[in-house]
Each structure stands twice: as C-alpha cells, then as structure tokens.
C-alpha cells in the first residue's frame, strides 16, 4: 500500500540557509582546529608554539581547542544537535582566552567579535525556524478529497 502523501515536509528556505550557515561555520572550525594542531606539533610559528615549549595555560587551552574545534566542525557539518553545543564550548574557550585573560594569551578582539556575531546569527536562525514551525502547526489541514 502506497502512502497518499509524503511524510517528510519539503525544506523551507530558512532551513536550507541554516544548514548552509552551519557548514560555513564548520569549515571555519576545522580551520581553527588545524591551526591549533599545526602550532602544537611545531609546524607553524617557526616551532615556537610546540607543546613542550608552551606555558601551562597555553598547554591546557591549545590542547582543548585542538580537540574541540574539529569535533565541533563534524557536528556542525552534519547539522546534529551536539554540534552547536561543542562549538559553544570551543568559542567560549577562545572568548575567555582572548577577551578575559589578555595578559596571558594576548588580546584578539576580532576572534571575540566573530564568535559573538556567529552566536547571534545562530540565535536568529533558531528563532526564525521556531516561528516557521509554530506557524505551520497553526495551519489547518484537511485530508478529505
């Protein structure tokens, strides 16, 4: 017996743009992860950022972010629910590093502003998707011929 109507709703423009946004953030997270790994293994910064040469705060922060950013990248690319959660942990770590502890890690206002901007855009998309879902639930559908 064939179903008379599809059970999967057609994706809206907002949901398609949201997935595109998540994938762009995933690419940037992967780039951040690669930068931290390159620093830790001595490939970048002329070897001055190798793990054994770092101070304790840098060791903790860089190893955590070297793991969190690629994991967040995977979760965001797949558009699963845990992707934004891991991104919040990684972005929050960088915001704390560069925004609240500039004497230890240096000040990098651009990173802080970009993370805040991405968070605000994410919240805007979630609000728009919630509004669309609420509107769709209020529509009356009649299955009679």
Number of C-alpha atoms within 10 A of each C-alpha: 3 5 6 6 8 8 7 6 7 8 8 11 8 14 16 11 12 20 16 15 18 23 19 15 20 26 18 15 25 20 15 19 25 16 16 23 21 17 20 24 14 17 15 15 11 9 14 15 22 18 19 12 13 14 11 11 11 17 16 12 16 23 15 16 23 22 15 22 28 23 21 28 27 19 21 27 19 15 18 12 10 15 20 21 14 20 24 18 16 26 25 16 17 21 22 14 21 20 20 13 13 13 10 12 16 12 16 14 13 11 15 18 13 13 20 15 12 15 16 12 14 16 12 13 18 15 12 15 16 12 12 14 11 11 10 11 10 8 8 6 8 6 5 4 3
